[in-house]
Amino acid sequence: MEELSASELLAAFGAGPEVDIQVRRAMLSGADFHVGLKLIPAPIARGILRGRLWHMQRHGRQAIGAAECLAGLVEMGEQDLHVGWVDDRKGTGYFFQIYLAPRPLRVIGCVGVDSSEGDAQVSDPAPRK
């Protein structure tokens, strides 16, 4: 897979939960995004996400779309996936982590973190090329 365009990433969304709608709106508003080209095994992505969610919950932070996203990652089983982000902190205040199946390219799940409360885990991502 080569670097994705905004239209390709938008096309990867299906009729998903509310967080997916928020991510699409952010992208249509010009939010920065990036999807990693390297495939990551779903079990590793699940473990990392669970750790981040545990850390956030421990510090009183909420994430939108977490349950649906984890369920989607569980459905992926042992398959590999792409991980990316959409940064709408300047718009809605959310930083979204996204997970995509590679073939056909489709969004498995999204998790949004409200950065207005401050979150050490949400750092400045590498800019989109």
C-alpha positions as CSV (number, residue, x, y, z in Angstrom):
1,M,0.0,0.0,0.0
2,E,1.2,3.5,-0.9
3,E,0.4,6.6,1.2
4,L,-3.4,7.1,1.3
5,S,-5.2,10.1,0.1
6,A,-8.0,11.7,2.1
7,S,-10.6,10.4,-0.4
8,E,-9.2,6.8,-0.1
9,L,-9.4,7.0,3.6
10,L,-12.9,8.4,3.6
11,A,-14.0,5.6,1.3
12,A,-12.7,3.0,3.8
13,F,-15.4,4.0,6.3
14,G,-18.6,2.1,6.3
15,A,-21.8,2.9,8.2
16,G,-20.1,2.8,11.6
17,P,-20.8,4.2,15.0
18,E,-20.9,7.9,15.9
19,V,-17.2,8.2,16.3
20,D,-16.7,7.2,12.7
21,I,-19.0,10.0,11.7
22,Q,-16.9,12.4,13.7
23,V,-13.7,11.2,12.1
24,R,-15.2,11.6,8.6
25,R,-16.4,15.2,9.5
26,A,-12.9,16.0,10.8
27,M,-11.3,14.8,7.6
28,L,-13.8,16.7,5.4
29,S,-12.9,19.8,7.4
30,G,-9.2,19.3,6.6
31,A,-7.9,17.6,9.7
32,D,-4.4,16.1,9.4
33,F,-4.2,12.4,9.1
34,H,-1.7,9.6,8.7
35,V,-2.0,5.8,8.1
36,G,1.0,3.7,8.7
37,L,2.1,1.6,5.8
38,K,3.5,-1.2,8.0
39,L,1.0,-3.9,9.0
40,I,0.7,-4.7,12.7
41,P,-0.9,-7.9,14.0
42,A,-4.3,-7.2,15.5
43,P,-3.4,-8.9,18.9
44,I,-0.6,-6.3,19.3
45,A,-2.9,-3.4,18.4
46,R,-5.5,-4.7,20.8
47,G,-2.9,-5.0,23.6
48,I,-1.6,-1.5,23.0
49,L,-5.1,0.0,22.9
50,R,-6.2,-1.8,26.0
51,G,-3.2,-0.4,27.8
52,R,-3.9,3.1,26.7
53,L,-7.5,2.8,27.7
54,W,-6.6,1.5,31.1
55,H,-4.2,4.3,31.6
56,M,-6.8,6.9,30.6
57,Q,-9.5,5.4,32.8
58,R,-7.0,5.3,35.7
59,H,-6.5,9.1,35.2
60,G,-10.3,9.8,34.8
61,R,-10.2,10.3,31.1
62,Q,-12.8,9.1,28.7
63,A,-12.5,7.8,25.1
64,I,-15.3,7.7,22.6
65,G,-15.8,4.6,20.5
66,A,-13.5,2.4,22.7
67,A,-15.9,-0.5,23.2
68,E,-16.8,-0.7,19.5
69,C,-13.2,-0.4,18.4
70,L,-12.0,-3.2,20.7
71,A,-14.9,-5.4,19.5
72,G,-13.8,-4.8,15.9
73,L,-10.2,-5.6,16.7
74,V,-11.3,-8.8,18.4
75,E,-13.1,-9.8,15.2
76,M,-9.9,-9.3,13.3
77,G,-8.5,-12.3,15.2
78,E,-4.8,-12.8,14.3
79,Q,-5.0,-10.7,11.0
80,D,-2.7,-7.8,10.3
81,L,-4.0,-4.3,10.1
82,H,-2.9,-0.7,9.5
83,V,-3.0,1.9,12.3
84,G,-3.3,5.6,11.8
85,W,-4.7,8.8,13.2
86,V,-6.8,11.8,12.4
87,D,-5.9,15.0,14.4
88,D,-8.9,17.2,14.9
89,R,-7.6,18.9,18.1
90,K,-7.8,22.3,16.5
91,G,-11.4,21.7,15.4
92,T,-13.4,19.5,17.8
93,G,-10.6,18.9,20.2
94,Y,-10.4,15.2,19.5
95,F,-7.4,13.1,18.4
96,F,-8.6,9.9,16.8
97,Q,-6.7,6.6,16.5
98,I,-8.0,4.5,13.6
99,Y,-7.5,0.8,12.7
100,L,-7.9,-0.5,9.2
101,A,-8.1,-3.9,7.5
102,P,-5.7,-3.9,4.5
103,R,-7.6,-5.8,1.8
104,P,-10.1,-4.5,1.0
105,L,-9.1,-1.3,2.9
106,R,-11.8,-0.7,5.5
107,V,-12.0,0.9,8.9
108,I,-12.3,-1.6,11.7
109,G,-12.6,0.9,14.5
110,C,-11.8,4.4,15.8
111,V,-11.1,5.7,19.3
112,G,-11.4,9.5,20.0
113,V,-9.6,11.2,22.9
114,D,-10.7,14.7,23.9
115,S,-7.4,16.5,24.2
116,S,-8.9,19.6,25.8
117,E,-8.4,18.1,29.2
118,G,-4.7,17.4,28.5
119,D,-3.4,14.0,27.9
120,A,0.2,12.9,28.0
121,Q,-0.6,10.0,25.6
122,V,-1.8,12.4,22.9
123,S,1.4,13.9,21.5
124,D,2.0,15.8,18.4
125,P,2.0,13.3,15.5
126,A,4.3,13.4,12.5
127,P,2.8,15.7,9.9
128,R,1.1,14.4,6.8
129,K,3.2,14.4,3.7
